[in-house]
Amino acid sequence: MNTVIDAIACAVVAALAGMGVGGAGLFVLYLTFLRGAGQLEAQASNLTLFVFASVASILTRLRNKELPYRLILAVSVLGVAGAALGALSAPHVPAQILRRVFGAMLLVTGIASMRK
């Protein structure tokens, strides 16, 4: 039963993320509050979902010639470097601090999105 619910939650989050709603943050909230996952586990699962969703989105947009190749390459390299740095440093940061930083990031990006 949980697998079916997780699959549905993942599909809903992916659809919301594809529409620009910020589904990744919702996925972390789902995993931590409803599934009881730890912060590191939730963020790792979120990053995995994000990587697959991003690759699919980039390939589709590149095929439709909607994005410049050089920009995608630069952003992808920086994104991978940032993800690696985060993955290496996260185990050394208390979960409570990660939770607060993540919440602050969601708040700031949400406010920035609403201002646009």
Sine and cosine of phi, psi and omega as CSV:
sin_phi,cos_phi,sin_psi,cos_psi,sin_omega,cos_omega
0.00,0.00,-0.71,0.70,-0.01,-1.00
-0.88,0.47,-0.58,0.82,0.01,-1.00
-0.89,0.45,-0.66,0.75,0.03,-1.00
-0.91,0.42,-0.70,0.72,0.01,-1.00
-0.90,0.43,-0.66,0.75,0.04,-1.00
-0.89,0.46,-0.66,0.75,0.01,-1.00
-0.90,0.43,-0.66,0.75,0.03,-1.00
-0.91,0.42,-0.71,0.70,0.02,-1.00
-0.87,0.49,-0.67,0.74,0.01,-1.00
-0.89,0.45,-0.68,0.73,0.01,-1.00
-0.91,0.42,-0.67,0.75,0.02,-1.00
-0.90,0.43,-0.70,0.71,0.00,-1.00
-0.89,0.45,-0.68,0.73,0.01,-1.00
-0.89,0.46,-0.66,0.75,0.02,-1.00
-0.90,0.43,-0.69,0.72,0.03,-1.00
-0.89,0.45,-0.67,0.74,0.03,-1.00
-0.89,0.45,-0.63,0.77,0.03,-1.00
-0.90,0.44,-0.44,0.90,0.03,-1.00
-1.00,-0.02,0.00,1.00,0.04,-1.00
1.00,0.09,0.32,0.95,-0.06,-1.00
-0.99,0.14,-0.29,0.96,-0.05,-1.00
1.00,-0.05,0.68,0.74,-0.06,-1.00
-0.88,0.47,-0.45,0.89,-0.03,-1.00
-0.88,0.47,-0.67,0.74,0.05,-1.00
-0.90,0.44,-0.61,0.80,0.04,-1.00
-0.91,0.42,-0.58,0.82,0.00,-1.00
-0.91,0.41,-0.66,0.75,0.04,-1.00
-0.90,0.44,-0.67,0.74,0.04,-1.00
-0.88,0.47,-0.68,0.73,0.04,-1.00
-0.86,0.51,-0.74,0.67,-0.06,-1.00
-0.91,0.41,-0.65,0.76,-0.06,-1.00
-0.98,0.20,-0.70,0.72,-0.09,-1.00
-1.00,0.07,-0.65,0.76,-0.07,-1.00
-1.00,-0.07,-0.52,0.86,-0.02,-1.00
-0.98,-0.20,-0.20,0.98,0.03,-1.00
0.96,0.28,0.36,0.93,0.01,-1.00
-0.95,0.30,0.48,-0.88,0.10,-0.99
-0.95,0.31,0.31,-0.95,-0.05,-1.00
-0.86,0.51,-0.73,0.68,-0.01,-1.00
-0.89,0.46,-0.69,0.73,0.02,-1.00
-0.89,0.46,-0.68,0.73,0.00,-1.00
-0.90,0.43,-0.68,0.73,0.00,-1.00
-0.93,0.37,-0.60,0.80,0.05,-1.00
-0.90,0.43,-0.69,0.73,0.05,-1.00
-0.90,0.44,-0.64,0.77,0.02,-1.00
-0.89,0.46,-0.69,0.72,0.02,-1.00
-0.89,0.45,-0.63,0.78,0.03,-1.00
-0.89,0.46,-0.72,0.69,0.05,-1.00
-0.87,0.50,-0.69,0.72,-0.03,-1.00
-0.89,0.46,-0.67,0.74,-0.01,-1.00
-0.87,0.49,-0.75,0.66,-0.02,-1.00
-0.92,0.40,-0.66,0.75,0.03,-1.00
-0.91,0.42,-0.64,0.77,-0.01,-1.00
-0.92,0.40,-0.70,0.72,0.01,-1.00
-0.87,0.48,-0.71,0.70,0.01,-1.00
-0.88,0.48,-0.69,0.73,-0.01,-1.00
-0.91,0.41,-0.71,0.71,-0.01,-1.00
-0.89,0.45,-0.71,0.70,-0.01,-1.00
-0.88,0.48,-0.66,0.76,0.02,-1.00
-0.90,0.43,-0.72,0.69,-0.03,-1.00
-0.94,0.35,-0.57,0.82,0.08,-1.00
-0.92,0.40,-0.65,0.76,0.02,-1.00
-0.88,0.47,-0.58,0.81,0.02,-1.00
-1.00,0.07,0.09,1.00,0.01,-1.00
0.84,0.54,0.65,0.76,0.00,-1.00
-0.99,-0.11,-0.20,0.98,-0.06,-1.00
-0.75,-0.67,0.57,-0.82,0.06,-1.00
-0.98,0.21,0.73,-0.69,-0.06,-1.00
-0.86,0.50,-0.71,0.71,-0.05,-1.00
-0.89,0.46,-0.65,0.76,0.03,-1.00
-0.90,0.44,-0.69,0.72,0.02,-1.00
-0.88,0.48,-0.68,0.74,0.01,-1.00
-0.89,0.46,-0.73,0.68,-0.02,-1.00
-0.89,0.45,-0.73,0.68,-0.01,-1.00
-0.91,0.42,-0.62,0.79,0.00,-1.00
-0.91,0.42,-0.69,0.73,0.01,-1.00
-0.89,0.46,-0.72,0.70,0.02,-1.00
-0.90,0.43,-0.62,0.79,0.03,-1.00
-0.90,0.44,-0.69,0.72,0.02,-1.00
-0.90,0.43,-0.67,0.75,0.02,-1.00
-0.89,0.45,-0.69,0.73,0.02,-1.00
-0.90,0.43,-0.66,0.76,0.02,-1.00
-0.90,0.43,-0.66,0.75,0.02,-1.00
-0.90,0.43,-0.69,0.72,0.02,-1.00
-0.89,0.46,-0.68,0.74,0.03,-1.00
-0.90,0.43,-0.67,0.74,0.00,-1.00
-0.91,0.42,-0.60,0.80,0.00,-1.00
-0.96,0.27,-0.55,0.84,-0.05,-1.00
-1.00,0.02,-0.42,0.91,-0.08,-1.00
-0.84,0.55,-0.66,0.75,0.00,-1.00
-0.90,0.44,-0.29,0.96,-0.04,-1.00
-0.99,-0.12,0.01,1.00,-0.01,-1.00
-0.92,-0.38,0.74,-0.67,0.01,-1.00
-0.85,0.53,0.59,-0.80,-0.05,-1.00
-0.85,0.53,-0.58,0.82,0.00,-1.00
-0.89,0.46,-0.64,0.77,0.03,-1.00
-0.93,0.37,-0.69,0.73,0.05,-1.00
-0.85,0.53,-0.68,0.74,-0.01,-1.00
-0.89,0.46,-0.69,0.73,0.00,-1.00
-0.93,0.37,-0.68,0.74,0.03,-1.00
-0.90,0.45,-0.68,0.73,0.02,-1.00
-0.89,0.45,-0.69,0.72,0.04,-1.00
-0.88,0.47,-0.66,0.75,0.03,-1.00
-0.90,0.43,-0.65,0.76,0.03,-1.00
-0.89,0.46,-0.68,0.74,0.04,-1.00
-0.88,0.47,-0.66,0.75,0.00,-1.00
-0.90,0.44,-0.73,0.68,-0.02,-1.00
-0.91,0.42,-0.72,0.70,0.00,-1.00
-0.93,0.38,-0.56,0.83,0.06,-1.00
-0.90,0.43,-0.70,0.71,0.03,-1.00
-0.90,0.44,-0.68,0.73,0.02,-1.00
-0.89,0.46,-0.65,0.76,0.02,-1.00
-0.91,0.41,-0.64,0.77,-0.01,-1.00
-0.94,0.35,-0.51,0.86,0.01,-1.00
-0.94,0.35,-0.46,0.89,0.03,-1.00
-0.97,0.25,0.00,0.00,0.00,0.00
